[in-house]
Amino acid sequence: MVITSEVPARPGQLTTGFLQQILQVSYPSYRVVEFQWEPMNLGVIAEVVIITVEFECNADSGEAKRAEKRFVGKFLRPEFPFESMFSVESKFYNKFTTKKECVESVKTFTCVDGSPPHHIPILVTKLAQMHARFWNHDCNGLAIPAGIGSQLTGEEKRLQFPDCWMDFLNDVPLESSEKTKLTVLCQRLSQKPDQLKVVHDMVDNGPSCLIHGDFHIANMLLPTDGTENEVTWLLDWATCGKGNPLRDLAFFFIVSVQASHRQAQEAQCLEIYHKALTAETGAVRLSLEELHRQYKVCVLNQFLILVVFDSLSKSLAANAKTERLRVELDEHFREVNRRSCLSVLDNLSEKDFQLLEARCP
């Protein structure tokens, strides 16, 4: 176990002694000789770097033998006080310091480009299998509540959404008819803001299991062989914990699937998800009808989160470390906002809003 005070806060504070200490369990016969790190320019809240470590061990002949390994390191940015996310991730891996060996020969995709259409059913199936294996798990020590944006309470949504939605919509590139429909929808929610808390409570009181909380294509490493049984590496478990599994699915389709691809595959993928979920274990008791209802409310809940957190998201982009990252993050947040708007229009009907209003006191 590494003592907290000895953990370097920045990559520039890494030492051979520290690396030796955290790697000796995995590489007991090797000694860290030297290392170097380079930025990946990927993280928003964390600074992510590649650490190349040169090891040395004594061969049977008595000669020193060298080996090189690459690892991924994550460091909390001092300007973003989100220590709890690092605590959750370290607990998830059951180690104080998270070690990730660099995986070679993988494909990656940005959220803006989105998941290739042929990967979507496979990833949805794997998500369902993961959820089923941890169905009703207590997730002790992980994020409470789980998921990006989940710390926003129902009361905060009720109070803040009515003052945020207009600026949000004005900045989203939509067809005039789409913007008109969303304007009416937001006005309707704002006139009876108790509905916003009802949405929040419906998500919180729905089915529960271990959820990833940030399940999108840019957090996945896909092998280059392209087989259906390929291993998918799922990264960034900083917001994992107990939550509504349909949050992960709604988040995936909004954040990492182009709107046209979602519209083409969403209905079928909900059935694929349900089939995989119920086939994995007999513990899951969730009808397809209830799954659809939970999915819809999670789509609406994600929209509320994006509206309220829009100014924070754009400030994260504006404060990015490089101009390239600033442009990429700005494009990312704006595209996610657009996809969320379209998902709400596609998934929620007049009947859904009538049922929501009926739940209000």
N, C-alpha and C positions, 0 to 999 in steps of 0.2 A: 504494500500500500504506500502510495506516495504522499508525503506530508504536504498539506495545502500550501504552506509558505514556500515550498521548494518548486512549485509548478510555475514555469515561466509565463508571464502575462502576455508577452509579445514574442513573435518568432525570432526576433533579434536577440532574445535572452536565452535561447536554447544553448545547452552545453553538452559535451560528450558524456559528462558524468550523469546528467539527467536522462539522456537517451539510453545509456547503459542500464540505469536503474529500472526504467519502465519496459525495456526490451529483454532483460535477462531471463525472464520466465519463459518467453517464447523462443529465445535463442541462448540457452544456457552455456553452450560451449563456445560462444562467440564473444569477442570484445569489440566495442565500438571504437574505431580508430579515428575516424573523421566523418564529417557530414557537411552538407550544404542544403540550403532551402531556397525555393523560388516561389513567388506568388502565383496563384491560379486566377486571381481576379474574378472569382465566382461568387463569393459570399456577400450577403447584404448585411446581416446582423453579425456574422462571424467573418474573420479574415482566414481564408483557406489557403494553405500552402502545400507544396510537395517537398518532402524532406528525403533527400538521398543520403543513405547511411552506408558507410564503408565499414564492413566487419573484418575481423581477423581471428583465425583460430589455428591451433597447432594440429597439423596432420599427423598420421601415424609415423611418417618418416621423420618427424621432428621439425619439418619446415613449416613456416607460417603460411597459411592459406587464406586468401582474401575472397570476400563475397560482397556483392552490392545489392541492397534492397531499397525500394522506394515506398514511402508511407505518406498518407495524407494527414496533415495537422490542421486543427481548427482552434482559433484564438478569438476570444470575445473582444469586439471593438470597444474601446473605452468610452466612446460617445453614446453607445447604446447599452443601458444598464439592464440587460436581460439575463442575469446570472442564472435565473431559475430554469431557463431553457437548457443551459449547459448541464445543470444538475440533473435534469430529467434524462438527458442523453447519456450521461455517465452512469446513471442508475440502470438504464436500459441495458447497457453493455456489461453491467455488473463489475465495472472497474472504475477507479477514480479518474484515470486518464484513458481516453478512448484511443485505441490504436487501430488504424485501418491500413492494411497493405494495399499498395497501388495495384489495381487490376488492369492488366494489359488487354489489348485487342477487344475493345468494347465500342459500341455505338452510343452516342448521346444525341439528344435533341433538345432544342430550346422550347419553352412554353409557347412563344410566339409562333414558331413553325408548327408546333403541336405534334402529337403522336401520329406516326404514319397510320393510316386507316386499318391496315391489316394487323397491326399490333393491338388495337383497342380491345377486341374480344378476349385475347389472351391475357392482357393485363387485368381486365375486369374479372376474369375467372380466377386469377391468382389472388386478387384482392378479396374475393368472396371466400376462398379457401383459408386465407389468413384470418379473416374475421371469424369464420366458423370454428377454427381451432382454439380461439380465445374468447368464445361466446360466454357472456356473463362473467368474464374474468374480473377480479377485483382490482387488478393493475396497481397494486400497492406500491407507493413510492414514485409513481410516474405522474405526468401532468394532471392537475385538477384545476379547472376543466381542461380537457384535451383538445388540441387542434388550433391552427392559426386563427386568431380573432375570437377564440372562444372565451377569452377573459372579459369580453364585452357582455355585461349583464343585460337581462331583459329590461330592467328599469332604465339603464343607460340608452338602450335602443329606443325606448319609449320617449325619452326626453330629448335625445339628440337627432334622431332621424328627421323629424319635421323641419328642422333648421338646416339640414345638410343636403337634402335630395335635389333641390333646384340647381345648386352649383354643380353637383355631380352630373346631372343629366345634361346640363349646358355644355359640358366638356366631352360628352360621349358622341362619337360620329355614328349617328343612326339616320335611317330614312325618316322623313317628316311624319309619316303615319305611325312608325314605331315609337317615335318620341312622344307623339300625341297620346298614344295608348298608355305609355309609361307615366306620363304626366298625370293622367286621370287616376292611374293606379296609386301613385305616390300621394296624390291629394286625398284619395280615399283612405289610405292607411294613416295619414297625418290627421285627418279629421276625427278619427277614432283611434288614437295612439295606443290604447290598451291592447289592440290587435297585435302590436309589435311585441309586447311581452308574452302574449299568448303563443305567437310563433316560437319565441325563444323557449318557452316552457314545453311546447310540444316536441321540440327537438331533444331537450334535456330528459324528458320523461319517456322517450321512445326506447327501442331496444338498445342494448349496450354490449360492448365487447372492447377488446384492445383495438384502438384505431391508430393509424399512423399520424394523422393530423396535418400532414403537408404532402399529401399523395399526389404528385404531379410528375410529368414525364422528365423534367429536368433533374429530378431526384432519383433517376433510375439509370443504371448502366446495363445496356443490352449487349449480349455477345454478338459477334459478327457472323456466326454460322447460320443464323436465321431459322433454326429448327423450332418446331412448335413446343418442344420440351426443354427449350433453352432456359438456363438459369438467369433470373433477373436480379440484379443487385439493387436493393432499395436503400437509399441513403437518408441522412438527416432525420434522426428520430427525436429531435429536440422538443417536439410538442406531442409526443405519443402518450397515450393513457386511455382511461375509460371514457367512452363516448358513443354516440349514435353512429353505427357503421355507415349509414346512408350519407353522413357528412363527408366521409372519404370519397364516396362515389360521386356525389354532387360536385365536390371540390375538383375531382379529377376531370370531369367533363367540362367544367367552367374554365379551369385554369390551363389545362393542357390538351384540349381538343378543339380544333377549329370549328366554328359554328356550323358550317355546312356538313362537316363530318359527324358532328354530334347529331344534327337533325336526321342524317341518314341512318345512324346506327343506334341511337339512344334507346328506342323502344325495344329493339331486339336484345341489346346488351342488358337491359333490366331483367329480361327473362333469363338470359345467360347467367347473370349474377345470382338470381334466385335459385336456379337449378343447381349451380355449383355450391351455393351456400347450404342448401338443404341436403345435398348429396354427401357433403363432407362429414357431417355428424348428425346423429338423431337428436341432439340437444337443441337444435334450432327449430323453433316453432314460429314461423313468420309466413303468413300467406302472401301470395303475389299481390293481392289487392292492398294489404297493409303496407307492403314494401313500396308500392307506387305512392301511397299517401305519405309515407315518411320521406320518400325521395323528393316529392313536391315541396314539402315544408322545409326540407334542408336546402333546396334550391333558393327558396324565398329568404331563408335565414342567411345564406351566404350573400345574397344581394344586399340585405340590410347591413351586414358587416362591412362590405365593400363601400357602401355609401358613407357610413359613419367614419370609417378609417381612411377615406380617400385622401384627405389632406396629409395624414401621416405617411401614407404610401408615397405620395409625390415628394414629400420632404426627404424620405429615404433615398429616392432617386436623385434629387437635387444635391444631396450631400455625398454622393458616391465618390470613391477615391480617384477614379479616372474619368475623363470625358467620355471615353467609349462605354464604360459601365453606366455612366449617367444616362446616356442616350438609350442604351439597351433596357435599363430598368424603367425608364419613362415609357418606352414603347410597350414593355411588358404590362405595366399596370393599366395603361389605357386600353390595351387589347383585352385584358381580363375583365375590365369594367364593361366593355362592349359585349363580350360573350355572356356575362352575367345578365345583362339586360335582355338579350335575346332568349336566354334560357328561361327567364321568368315569363316572357311573352309566350313561349312555346309550351311551357309545362302547366301554367296555372290558368284555369278557366273562370268564368263568372261564377259557376257553381262553387268552386273552391273558395272564392272570396266570400260568398254568402255563408258558407259553412264556418269560415273563420270569424265572420261578424257574429254569428250565432253563438260562438263560444265566449264572447265578451259579456261581462255583467251588464 
